[in-house]
Amino acid sequence: MTGLFSKCAGVLALAAVASSVAASEPESRQDAAPAAQGEKDQAQAAWREVFPGIRINLVEKAVEFDGTVPVNAHTKAGLRVFLETTVCGYDSKEHESLVVTKAKPSQVHAALLLIGLKPGKPGAWRREEKKWIGVPPEGDEVEVKFLLTAPDGTIREDDPAEWIVNERDGKPLSQVAPDAKWVFAGSKLAQKKPLPRAPGDGVGPEPKPPVENERNGPEFYVADVEGTLIGLTSFGTETIGLTAMYNPDNDKEAPQWVASPEKTPEIGAKVTVRVSAKKGGA
């Protein structure tokens, strides 16, 4: 677990630096600002980049990162885009996600720690008799918003649950599961497995059997590999999970969520994803 401890130490050190900067910078800006500057302007000025493409605002307790719409929900043939995740990383689930981003899930995780949020654990599935029962993710509740900038500079703020609709009746997720919440699940750490040993070829000696306590390699943050930054269905590896449980395995549950043609922007549209502490929460 050395890797886990070093990661925690690094995050805490970064949090201390960010907190000290936040404690001094807004005050100096406020002193230099005109008296007419409102709280909203001060909060906007408080955004700062802490990782590549990832910004935090300690005043608003929010994290932002940029992304792109990777799917075409507006085909002339009316083809539906089925969804498994809400926001994913590149080379993962772009064909089944509303937004794709270059932001690393592990760094988004660290940024959420910096604004004071505590992770829980991702959702899971357990088998009971002949049914699969969902165990919802846990963690501090967060709000997720999509921000789109119009050509005239105005900013539109959307609830991603309005972009996700049921494939049968077209009702948005916000209506079908009104009590569903986004939570800081925190993904999980795992160890990279060693490469499979080459089978004997009959010439050289047979490979040695694996050693029971052999180290499997360095730990890694699973969502960085699987791209499961903000979920919808539950793979059990999401950084941010949805408490309403939907199974991504088609053999266990029929796909039911698609991208709304009315709400989802054109493919390639730029989107800013904002994750903030739930008001009244952390």
Secondary structure, DSSP 8 states (H G I E B T S, - for coil): -HHHHHHHHHHHHHHHHHHHHHHHHHHHHHHHS-TT--HHHHHHHT-EEEETTEEEETTTTEEEEEEE--S----TT----B-SEEEEETTTSGGGEEEEESS-HHHHHHHHHHTT--EEE--EEEEETTEEEEE--EE-EEEEEEEEE-TTS-EEEE-HHHHEEETTT--BHHHHSTT--EEE----EEE----------SSS-------TT-----EEEHHHHH-EEEESS--S--SEEESS-----TTTS---EEE-TTTS--TT-EEEEEEEE-TT--
